[in-house]
Amino acid sequence: MPTISYQLYSSRHWTAEETFKMLAEAGYQEVEGVGPHYEDLAKTKALLESHGMTMPSGHFALDFVEADPAKVIEIADVLGISAVVIPFIAPDERPTTLAGWQAFGARLAKAGEPIVAAGLDYAYHNHDFEFVPVEGQMPLDVIAQASDDIKLELDLAWVAVGGEDPVAWLKKYAGRVIIAHVKDIAPKGENTDEDGWADVGHGTMDWKTIKPAMDAAGVNRYVIEHDNPSNHIRMASRSMATVQAF
């Protein structure tokens, strides 16, 4: 049975105290970490414990993992993180050639060696730019080819924004997608104040076909996310209701 988590980036405009209280009231028992929550480990650990939550996965910038893998492993140990996820490549660092993507894949694999050696899962989280073909190949495929140790946190909505079918990519990497980011896209022209995103189940994503594909692919963790909610209480509660109804 997959577990349901919440990406704390969704609530970056609210305090940690507000966010953890809200999530506990909405029925969440897991969260996915992000940078600011690693700055005061004692505080974050206390918030997790006081609200009966765990943090099985966390986002870590690639340059941080490269520069100080021991610190990343320490953070994971303190907070109970078992999956270290690389979440993003800044626009000015994104390769534009196949050779560039191959070099990035090698860099990503090398950075993950200490993480994997420590017994942690190591994964890459996509956006839409990894679905722009370069010299006939998809960048996400090139990343995956770099090392079998690079697992995937497949952001299903960004797959769709990239013009691809989430179901096809779940099938393609069945057994390798350890986490799915479950979020939704508003109908065109709607929710402009929320950058065009929607609460899960209140947008255009076809969950009736995506959910069986997640099951078939062996995805065991669903991380609810919204990149810019105007009301995180509404988003967290409505999205949780949708995912529980899966």
N, C-alpha and C positions, 0 to 999 in steps of 0.2 A: 504494500500500500504506500503510494508516494506521500511524502510529507509536504506541508505548506509552509513556506518561509516568506519574508518580506525584506525587500532591498531598502536599507535605511537611507540610501541616496534620495529616495522618493520624498523623504521628510526632512531634507536638509534645511528647509526654511523654518523649521520649528526646533525647539530645544530637545535635547536627548531625553530629559525628564518627561516632557509633554508627550514625546513620541512613544516611549516605552509604556507609559500609562495608557495611552490610547490603544496601542497594539494589544496589551493585555486585556483590556475591556472588549476588544473586537474578537478575542479568542485566539490570537497568534501565540505560538509556543516557540517559534524559531525566527531568527532574523539573519540577514546577510550583511556582514560588516562592510564599512567603507572608511577611508582615511581618517576623518576627524575622530572617529570612535577608537582609534588606536593611540591617540595622543595621551590619554589618561586611562591606562589599563585598569587601574584599581576602581575608578569610577564606573567604567563600562562593565567590568565584571560584577560589581555590586548591583548595577541596574539589571543585568541579566538575572542574577540570583534572586533579587527581591521581587521580580515579576515572573519567576518560574520559567525563564526562557533560556534557549541555547543559541549559539552562533556557529553552526556547522560549516559555513562557508564565508569567505571574505574576499573583497576586491583589493588588490595591491598593485600599485603602479609598477610597470616593468623596470623603470630605472631604480626604484627602491629595491626590488627583488635582486637586481644585478649588483647594486652597490652594497647591500647589507643583508644577505640571505639569513644570517644568524639572527638578526633582529626580527625578520619576518617570521622565522620559526619560533622565536620567543613569544611573539604576539599570538601566534597560532596556539602555542602551548597554554598560555595564560587564559585565553578566551575560549579554548576548546574548538578552534577551527581545524577542520580536517581537509578542507579543499581551498587551495590558494588559487585565485582567479585573476588573470590579467584582463583588465576591463576595457582598455581604450588605447588608441594610437592618435596622438595629436595630428591635425591636418598637415603640418609642416614636416612630420616624420613619416608620412605614409609613402611607401614605395610607389613608383610609377611604371616600373618595368618588371618583367618576370624574374630577372636576376636579382632585382631589388627585393622582391617578395621572398625569393629563396634565401637570400641573406638574412632577411628579417626572421624567417622561420628557423634558421640555424641559430640566430641570436636568442630567440624565444626558447628554443630547446636547451641551449647552453645555460641560460638563466635558471631554468627549472631543475637542473641536475641536483643541486643541494636540497631543494624542496622535496623532490621525489626520494632522494636518499634518506631524508628524515621520516619517510613513511607517509607523507601527505600526498593527496591528489593535487594535480596541477592542471589548470584548464585555461582556455582562452574564450573570451566573451566577444561576440561579433556585434557590429553595427550594420549599416547598409553598404559601406564602401568596400567590404570584402566580397561583394557580389558584382563588382564591376570587372568584367573580364580583362585580363592583361595578356596579350599575345596568346589568346585562345584558352587561357586557364583562369579559373576562379581563384582569387587570393586565399579564400578560406580553405580550398583544397590544398594549395601550396603549403599553408601553415600546417595542416593536418599531416601532410606527407613528411614534414621535417622530423617528426619523432612520434612513435606510438605512445610516448609518455605524456604528450599534450592531449588532454581530454578537452571536451567542448562544453561550454555553458551556452547553449543555443538560445539566443534572444529571438523568439518566434515573430514578434512584431517587426523587429528590424529586418528579419528575413523577408517579410512581406513588403516592407517599405523599399527594400532593395530589388523588388520585382520578381522575387522567387517564391516558390511554394513551400511553406514550412513543412508540410507532410513529406514532400520529396526529400528534403534535407534531413528530416528525422529518420527516414528509411535509409538514406545513404550512409549515415553515421550511427546506425543502431548499435547499441552496446558501448558507444564511445561518448554519447551525450549524457553526462552525469547530472546535469542540472538544466532545467529549462526556465528561461525568463518568460513568465506568463503576463502579458500585458496586451492592451487593445488600442486600436486606431479608430479615431472618430471619423464619421462620414465626411467626405470632402467639404471643406468650408465651415465645419462645425468645430466647437471647442478651440477656437483660435487663441483664447486666453490661456489655454493649457497646451499650446504648441501642437494642437491637432491630435493629442492622445485622448484616450477614453478609459473609464473604469473597466475592468475585465468583465466581459459579458454585455457591455453597453456600447460596443463599437462594431467594427466590420469583420473581425476575425471569426473564422468558421470553426468554433470550438467543437462542434459535433463531429467533424472529421479529424481535427487536430488531436483531440483527446485519445482516440483509439491509436493514433500513430505514436503518441508519446508512450502509451502502454506497450505497444509492440516494440518500440525502440529501447525499452527498459529504463526509461527516465524515472528516477526515484525521488526527485526533489523538484517541486514547483516553487519558483520565487516570484511572488507578485511584485510588480513594479509599475510605476507611472512616472515619466520623466519630469513632469511639472504640474502636479495637481494644485488646484486653487484651494482645495479643502481636503487635507489628508485623512481626516476622520471619515468623510463620505467615501473617498476612494478606497481606503483600507477595508471598510465594512462591506461595501457593495462588491468589491472584488473578492473578498473572502467568501461571501455568500455564493457567488458564481462558481468559484473553484470547488467549494464544498458540494455543490450540486452536480459537479462532474460525475 
